[in-house]
Amino acid sequence: MNRISNRSLLIATALFYLASLIVLVYASLTSSTSRPSWGGYLDAGIAVLLVMASFTIFGMNKSKPNFEIGHRAALNIIPLILLGMWIFRNALDFNILLPGLAWRTFLFLHILPFGINLWNQASNRE
């Protein structure tokens, strides 16, 4: 038996993504004001946890993933991200937002099919 269940790992990874995005958007929105120095350390720590959890998901998957799900997610997520950036363009600092958003989106779309496979494997075991 695994030390951590597949679903727990997937939920933790989703929470890491959410926390990472919140810190990124907060840093982008408050770029004109001074931020606490620990914010950068918090962002880096969450990013390390996110990457470690994502690589764990990638390594745990033993079956061939269905990449159609990732393609459909990209078709919906990327236009929504672009729309949100256009709507809030005056409040955002794109020098902060774009690099962080680029690697997070790439990692999310790359790991999504593998994560869905793990979720389905956990469903089949129950």
N, C-alpha and C positions, 0 to 999 in steps of 0.2 A: 504494500500500500504506500502511496506517495505521502511524503511529509505534509504537502500542501495540495489541496484538491485543485483540479483544473479550473473550476469556476471561481474559486477564491483568488487564484492567480489572475484570471481575466478581470475580475472585479477590481482587484488592487491596481492592475495596470490601467484600467479605465479611470480610476480615481487619480492616479499619477498624471495621466493626460489632462484631466480636468484641472487639477491643481497647477500644473505647468502652464496651461493656457491662461488661467486666471492671473498668475504672476506675470506672464508675458504681456497680457493686455493692460494690466495695472501699470507696469513699467512704461508701456508705450503711451498711456493716457497721462501719466504724471511726469513726462520727461522734462517739462519746463520747471518743475519744482524739485527741491532736493529730496532725495529718497534715503532711507536708512541704508547704511553699508551692508547690513546683514541680509538685505533683499537679494543681492547678487549671490551670496553664499546659499541662500534658500533656493533660488532658481537653479543653481548648479547642482545642489544636492538632489532636488526633485528630478532634474534631467538625468543624473546618473542612475537613480532608481528606475526611471522610465526606460532607459536604454537597457539596463540589466533585465528588467521584467520582460521587455520585448524580445530580447535575445533568448531568454528562457522559453518563451512561447514558441519562438521559431525552432529551437532545439528539441522541444518536447513533441512536436508534431511528427508523427511517423507515416501518416497517409498523405496522399496527394491532395493539395487544397484545391478548392473550386475558385478560380480567379475571377469568375464572372461576378461574384459578390463584390470583390474589390473594385472592379470596373464600374459597377452600378453605383457604389458608394462615391467613387471619384466623380461620376457624372452629376451627382447631387451636391456633394460637399464643396467642391472647388468653386462652382458658381455662387453658392451661399457665402463662402468666405470672401469672394471678390465683391459681392453685393454689400456685405457688411462693411468691408474696407471702404467702399465708395460712399456709403451713407455716412460713416463716421470719419471721413477723410480729413476734416479740419481739426479733429481732436486727437488724431493718432500721429505718432512719430514713426514713420515708416522705416527709418534707419534702425530702430529697435525691433519693430514688429516683423518686418519681412524676413530677416535671416532666421529668427526663432520659429516663425510660422512655417517657413519652408522645410526645415528639417523635421519638425514635428508632424507636418502633413505627410511628408515622404515616409517617415517611419510608421505612421498610423496606417496609411494605405498599403504599405508593404506587409505589415503584420496582420491586418484585418482578415484575410482568408485563412491564415493559420490559426488565428484566435477563434474564428467561427468553427473550424474543424474541431478544435479542442472542446468548445462548448457543446457541439453535437455529440462528441465521443462521451462526454460526461452525461448527456441526456440518455444515450443508448445504454449506459451501464446501470441506470436507475430502474 
